[in-house]
């Protein structure tokens, strides 16, 4: 339809207003800086060379997140940039101090529970800290901090994802096999709590002792092949085996070295993960392809969790037009915040402990087998709150709930 003389002034006014708006946005441009801190620990080689950690672990997710944030931010006069730093436990304090000294108020941390807590305490009110690695329940409970938000799921969330699937399958009697190290014990406790929560029963428990040494010697698999079937014999009747092996000592050998053949879930077999390279549903294929073009490798959970933490920051900045930690924290914990995360539903934060609500994928080595929460597990607020500790169970006093 041709424009009339009456419509031309309206178009001109609209264009002028749009140009003025862009000018105002550019005049108030935001530079949003974040630092990704990865703490590297001395460890043994993994059981499988397939699980060797790449040098850019986690950092690759940061690069992709910066690109995603900038795609929208550039139209609003916002500049997103993150710096990635690998450090050691001994040098962690200096690394955090150096980041804070440059005015950075947003930190994403890939570290164990103790060092994640150290970063939060070192940062204090100067920064908002995102936990992208530590699963320990205490960080969301007695040791929670008001400046610490959790993108990484807790042990309880992972255990609940597995046990919900077992309950849905009517696998009610479970055999729990756990390692002897403290992280293994903590994960085992999460499975005990989850089994009681969802009406399944752990009919027997056994501890596989970590004796140290190399796990990838020429005779290592032969030794385990002889040990595990004997270790697993004469167990109480059970429907499935739950492996709690956060230390990566024995679980990958379990599925084909049982005395009585049963499904294996947990640290081997069907595993609860935030993301994995075969996941393709809900637009994830596009994410996977972009990540692989960027890095030349497949995505890992650490990459995804760093990406997700920085995307949380990006979404909050774009919605609030602010970059200070206090404003972002308030918005992130509010009912207004949500973010698409390639998991079929938006992710949000729990206001009582700063934990990100998110679906948990159940995957074997090649496909997404299922996604928890499972059908039939209901909640008065969100079915995602069936995974992990709910508000009435929270011991976090740093958050009001």
N, C-alpha and C positions, 0 to 999 in steps of 0.2 A: 504494500500500500504506500503511495507516495506521501512524503511529508508535506503538510500544509504550512502556511506562514504562521499559524497559531502554535504548531508543535515545535517549530524551530527554536523559539526562546526557551521552551522547557528543556529541550535537549541541551542547549548551551548552558543553562543553569545547572543541570545535572552533571555535565562534564566538568564545569568549574568547581562544583562542590567535591567531586571525586578527586580532582587534582589538588585541591586544598587539603583534603583528607590525607592523601598520600604525602603531601609536604609536611603535614603535622606529624604523621607517623615517622617519617625520616628524621624529623627534628628531635624526636624522642627515641631514637634508636637504642636498642638494648644490646649490650655485649654480654652474652651468657657463657661464663667459663666454668668448667668442671674438671676435676682431676680424678682419674681412675688409678687407684693404688692396688697393686697386686703384690702380695707377700709370698715369696718363694721359699719353700722349706726343703731341707735335705730329705730325700725319700729314696726308697729302693725303686728299681725299675718295676713297672707294672707287670702283672702276670703275662699279659699279651702285648707284643710290640704294637698291635693295633691301637692300644690305649696310651701310647706315648704322647705326652703333652707338647703341643706346638709352641714355638717361641712367642707367638702372638696370641696365646690363649687369653680370652677375655678382651684384649685390646682390639681385636678385629671387630668385635661387636660394637665397640665404641666408635670406630670409624663409620660403620654403617648407620649407627644412631645419629651421628652428627649430620650425615647426609640427609637422613629422613627429617630431622628437626629443621634443617636449613631449607628444605623444600618448601615448607610452609612459612618459616620464619623470615625468609628473604622478602616475601611480599609485605611483611609487617615491619620491616626495618630492623629485624633482629638478627644477630650474628651468634651462632652456636659453635663452640669449639671446646674440645676436651683434650687434655694432656694425659697420656698414659705413662705410669712410672712403675717399674718393677723394683722391689726392695727386699730386704731381709728383716727378720724380727729385730735384729740388733740395730738396724738403721731406720726402723719405722718411725720413731719419734722425730728424727731429723727430716725425714721425707714429708711427714704431715706438717711440721713447722714451716718448711720451705713453701709448701703449697698455700698455707694460710697467710704467709707473709706477702704473697702476691695479690692478696685480696680475694682469692677463690673461696666461695662460701658453700660449694657443693662438692661432696666427695663420694665416690663410688668405691667400695672396698671389696676385694677378693682376698679373704684371709680366713683363718680359723676363728673360733668364737672368742678366744682370749684376746687376740690382736684386733678383731673387729671392735670389741668393747674398748680396748685401748685407744683406738682412733676416735671413737665417740667421745671419750673422756678428754682426750687431747684437744679435740675441736671445740667442745663446750658450746656456748651460745654463738660462736663465730660461724658455724657451718651446719648444714643439714647433711647427715651421713646416710648412705644407702648401702645396706648389707646385700651383696650379690653373691654370697658364697656360703656363709656359716649357717648350718642347720640346727644348731643346739637350741633346745627348748628354753633354757634359762635366759637367753637374750630377749625372748618375748615375754618372760615372766619376771622373776625376782631381780634379774640383772638388766631389765629394760632401761632405756634412756630416752628422754623426751626428744632428743635430736637424732634418734636412730630409727630409720624405717627399713623394713625387710622386704626386698624383692625375692630373695631366695626363700623357698618354702621351708618350714620346720620339719624336724623328724616326725612329729605327730601328723602333719599333713600327708607326708609320704606314706607312713604306716597306715593311716586311715584309707588312703586311696587303694592300697593293696587289699586290706581286710574287707573293705566294702565289696570289692570284686569277688573275693572268696565267698562272702556271705551271699552275694547275688547268684553265684554258681552253686550254692548249697554245699560248699566245702566247709563244713562246720568244725571238723577236728583237725587241728594244725600241729605240726612238729616244728618247733623253733630251734634253729641252730645258729648260735652267735659266736663271734670271736671273743678274744680275751682282753683286747685293748679297751681303754675307756670310751672311745667313740663307738665301738661295737656294743658295749654295755648300754650306752645311752640309747642307741637305736633299738636294741632288744627291749628296753623298757617301754619305748614308744609302741612297739608291737604288742606287748602285754596289755597296755592300756587300751589299745585299739580293739584287741580281741574281746575284751570285756565290754567295751562300748557297743559293739555291733553284734553281740550274741554268739560269737564263735568261741571255741575253747582251745587253748594250748594244752594238748594232752601230754606233751613231754618237751623238755628242753635239754640241750647239750651244748657244751662249750668246746669249740675247737681252738686249741692253744696255739698262739703264734710263737714259734720257736726261733724266729729271725732267720737270717741268711738269705741267699738269693732265691728268688721265686722263678727264675727263668734259666736255670742250668739245664744241661743236657739230660740229667736224670731227674729233674724236679717233677715233671709230670708223671714219671714212672712211680716215684715215691708216693705222690698223692693218689695215684690210681690204686695203689695197694692199701693206703691208709683209710681213705674215705669209705669204701664199702664196709670194711670191718667196723669203722667208727659209727656207721649208721645202722648196723644190724640190731635185731631184737628190740626195735622201738615199739611203742604202743601203736595200735592201729590208728592211722591218720589219713586224711584226704589230700593234704598238700604239705609241702615243706616251705617254711619261711626262713630265708637266710638273712641274718643281720651281720654283715661284714663290711663295715665302713672303712676298714683298713686294707681291703683288697688282698686278703691272704688266701682264702680257700673257696669262696662262693662260686667263681666261674667254673670250677671243676665239678660242682655238685650235680648238675642236671643229668649227667651220664655216668655217675659213680655212686648212685644210691643202691642200698641193699634191696629195698622195695621200690619199684618204679612209681613215682608220683610227680605231679607238677611241682616246679620250683618257682618261687616268687620272692621278691625283695631285692637283695643285692646281686641276684643272678636269675636267669630265666626270664620271667615277666617282671620288668623293673619299672618303678615309678620315677618319671623324669619330668622336668619342666619343658624340655624340647629335645628332639633328636633329628638326625639328618634324613630319615625316611618319612617324616611327617609331611603330609601334603594337603590335608583338609583345611577349609576356611581361609583359603588364600595363601597358605604357607609355602606353596610351591614358588610363588613369586619371591618371597623372602629368601628361600633356599638358593634360588638361582642367582640372585643379587649377591648373596654372601659368597657363593662359590666363585663367581666372577671376580670378586674383590680379593679373595684370599687364595684360590686354587686348592681349597680343601673343604671338607664338610664341617658344618656347624657343630659345636659342642654346647653343653648346658651352660658353661661359664660364659661363652660368647653371647648366648641368648639373654642371660640374666643381666649382664652389663648393658647390652642393647636395651633391654626393658627398663632398667633403672634410668638411663639417659632419656628414653622416650617418656617416662613419667615426668621427668624434669621438663622436657620440651613441651609436653601437653599442658602442664601447669603454668609455665611461662607464657605460652600463647594465650591461654584462657584468662590469665590475670593481668597480662602486660606488666609483669613485675619479675624480678630475679632475686629478691632478698629472701633468705632462708625462712623467716617467720611467715611471710605472706604465702610462700609456696607450701610450707607445711600445713597451714590452716586450710588451704584449698585442697591439697591432696587428701587430707583426712575428712573432708566434707562429703556430703551426699552428692554434690555437684560433679565430683571427679569420676571419670571412667576412661578407660583406654582400650582400644582394640589390640589384641595380642596374638592373633592367629590361632585362637583356641575355641572359637565358636560362640563366645560370649564376652562381654567387656569385663575387664579386671578392675577391682576397686580395693581400697584399703580398709582394714578394720580399725575403727577409731579407739578401741580399747588397748591395742598394743602395737599399732603401726605395721601389722603384717598384711602383705598383699594377698587378697583373695584371688585364687586362680585355679582353673581346672588342672589336674595332674594327668599326664599321659601315661598309659601303661604300654610298654613297648618291649618287644624282643629285639633281636639284633637286626631285623629287617623291616618291620612294619609297626604301626600303631595298632595294637590289639584292641584296646578299649580306652575310655577316658572316664576318670572319676571327677565329681561324684556320680555314682551309678543311679540308674532309674529306681525310684521307690524310696530313696533316702531324702526325707523332707526336713524343712527347717522353716521357722516362722518368719525369718528375715530373708535369708538367701541359702539355697542348697549348697553353695560354696562353703558356708560356715559349718557344714557337716565334716569338713576336712580340717583337722587341727583343733586347738582349744577354743571353745566358745567363750563369749563374754562372761558368763557366770563362773567359768573355771579360771579366769585370768587372775594372776597374782601380780600383774604389772601395775605399780602404783604411780608411775610417771605419766600415765595417760588417764584422763578422766573418762569414766564409762559408767 
